[in-house]
Amino acid sequence: MKNAFGGLLNEHRHWTHPVIHETLVDLLMIQKKIHRGVFAVMDGTFVGDGPGPRCMIPHVKNVLLASSDQVAIDAVAAKLMGFDPMKDLEFVRLAHDLGLGCGDPRDIEIVGDVDAAKRTGTSTGPSRR
């Protein structure tokens, strides 16, 4: 969901940092109205821990994520990094509660990499997400 922050907000985005979670949810609502078929792809081969991009500690995860649900893809990525997305990421919880996507990893089915699914605590099998 954060990609929209850099892509849709340009010269005045620094004003929204104090309300970043609400801003990300607002941007997702706008995207859903304008582009109903947005499909997100996330490169999770290397991920960063800490302030990025220059000061983060890299970790190898070796996954590629793809979803038509931007909330779900962020929730799965957060789970891979050791976060509880519904507790630790306010923007995921807000978007989930507003029905903009699924932020609860227990309700997200991962298709493909069974090992990645086990690391996130999600289920595997056919999925609409």
N, C-alpha and C positions, 0 to 999 in steps of 0.2 A: 504494500500500500504506500510505502514511503517514496517509491518512484514518482508518483503523481506530485509529490511535494516539490521535487526538483524540476519536474517536467512541466507542470502547469502553473506553478507560482514562480515568478522570475524576480524582478527587481525589489519587491517589498516583502519577500518571504521571511526575512529576519524578524519582522514584526509578529509573526505567528508562532515563533518558538515557545513562548510561555504557554500557549494553548495548542501544542503540537498534536496531541491525541485527538482533540475535537476537530482540528483542521484536517487531519488525515481522513477522518470519518466524513466530514463535509465534502472533501474532494472525491471520495469514493461514491457518495450519493450523486454528485454532479456527473462523474464518469458513467454511472449506471443509467442516468437519464439520457446522456448524449450518445454513448457507445454501448449498446446492450450486449454486444458479443466480445467484450474484452477477454483476452486469454493471456494469462501471465506465465512466464517461464523464468525460473530462477536458477542461476548457476551456483550450486553448492559444492563444487569440487574443493575449493578452499573457502573457509569462512573466517571472519575476524571477530575477536573478542576485545572490547574496549573501544576507545575513541578512534574512529577511522577517518580517512583511510590510511594515514601515515603511521599512526601510533598503535594500531591494533596488533594483537597477538594472533598470528594465523593458526588455523587448525585444518587438517585435512578431513573432509567428510565424504568426498567422492560420490555426490548425488547430484542429479538434475531434477528439479521439481517443475511441474507444469499443472495448471489448473484454470478452469474458467471461474473459479471462486477465489478472489484475491484475499479474502479473510482466511480461508482454509490454507492457502499456500503459506501465508505468514505464520499461521498457527503451527503448521508442521515444521517450518524452518525454526521457529522459536523452540519447539520441543526438541529438535535435533541439537540445539545449542544449550539445552539443559534448563530452559525456562518453562514455567507453567503459563501458557499464553493467556488463559482466562483470568489468572491472578496477577501475573507480572506485567502484562502489556495492556494498558488501559484502552488503547485504540482498537485492539482485537476484541476485547470484551464489549466496548461500546458498539462496534459494528455488528457483532454477534447479536447483542440485545435488540438492536434496531432491525434485525432480519436482513442485513446486507450480505450475509454469508455465514459460514459455519466456523466458529472459533474454538470449538471444543474438540480436541483431538480424538476423543472417544467416539465421536460421531463422524469421523472422516475416514473413508476407506482409501487405502493406498493400493494402487495397481502397479505391478512391476517388481520393484526391489523389496522382497520380503524382509531382508535384513534391515533395511532402513525403516520399514514399518515397525519392526520389533523395537528398534531404538527409540521410536516416538510413542510407542504404546497405542498405536492406531491399528485398525483391523486391515486385512488384505482381502482382495477379491474384486469382483465387478463393482464399479462405482459410477455415479453420475457426477461426482465432484472433480 
